[in-house]
Amino acid sequence: MSTNYSPAVPRLRPIDLGGARIATPVILAPMSGVTDLPFRRLARGLGTGLVVSEMIASNAMVRENRNTLKMAEVDGFGTPSSVQLAGCDPQVMGDAAKLVVDRGAAIVDINFGCPVKKVALGQQAGSALMRDEIQAARILEGTVKAVSVPVTLKMRMGWDHQSLNAPRLAKIAEECGIRMVTVHGRTRQMFYNGTADWTFVRQVKDAVGIPVIVNGDILGPEDAAEALRRSGADGVMIGRGCYGRPWLPRVVADYLETGELAGEPELAVQFATLLAHYEAMLDHHGRDPGLRLARKHVAWYSKGLPGSAEFRAEVNRLDRVEAVLDLIRRFYEPLVERGVARERPVREASGDAELMAA
């Protein structure tokens, strides 16, 4: 333990959900199109306390859609691991929960946070359920009763600023048997714009006796500490801050444990991590799909490096795996030799809202 530890930095305690224990509650958020199995396995291996799958439609899970089953895989990176489900039918949600538990999920997470139009309006799922507390309670209770593992909930502050009902819904969730609640400090109508309100999350924390996790705009260790101070939460969940930085939850956890800012890994380590991630995506998705899906990850890893805009543009033009790997090496190796450091990410509005699960 560092003798320089600052008491101003909040300390985290393990969270016991009854049947699953989160030793370090710094959690990788569920993000559609991002947190596939290779990303979760990598983040877990780098020291993330808990990883959560992409949002999975419960009806597609029950139909055992091939792509959905692939999204729900949890093998290969240890336990506990969580699979997130979305849906509007209590029976289907319960059936889907049974399936993901049978396939190895240690925790089932319910999505009441997705703001995307086709989910919230088209399917009356995700954040739309914050507008219907009776149906929300049916879904929560049905899912909890369907499985023996802990069930958790992820939601927003409310549908809009005229209906900030997260504290009340959290209490309903607790009464239904939900073991932990994560709150993204935005309303549905904000999508990913504006600033996450970490202080509001304290109202949720004060309303329930179960653990509460704060989420939104956590891009680094100091953000995590400030979010914990303002919210009084029991842990943090990190989403967009992990774009191209699967090591970030571990960096955050180390800061909260020691009070010392370790900074980002050296560029040589980031380069090696990118190569491992790229190869894992090819293995998991297949070479051609993997090549296409990996482009955004390559872009995120390289952001903040000199010449990265031109590099990203060229990566997006290439259609052969070997050519991309050669380009990655030709871009990174001279930078590593020169000891170049990547610029620290800055807070900005996201253009990736459609990729996000909650």
Protein Blocks (a to p, Z undefined) as FASTA:
>chain_A
ZZkbcfklccdddddeehiacfblcdcdddehklgmklmmmmmmnopabdcdddddfklm
mnopaklmmmmpcghnapadddddddjbfklmmmmmmmmmmnopabdcddfkbfbfklmm
mnopajllmmmmklmmmmmmmmmmmpmbdcdddddfbjblmlccklmmmmmmmmnopabd
cddfbdfklomgcjddfklmmmmmmmpmbdcddeejiabfklmmmmmmmnopabdcdfkl
mgoplklmmmmmmmmmnopaebjadfklmmmmmmmmmmmmmmmnopklmmmmmmmmmmmm
mgopahklmmmmmmmmpccfklmmmmmmmmmmmmmmnopacddddddddfklmmpmZZ
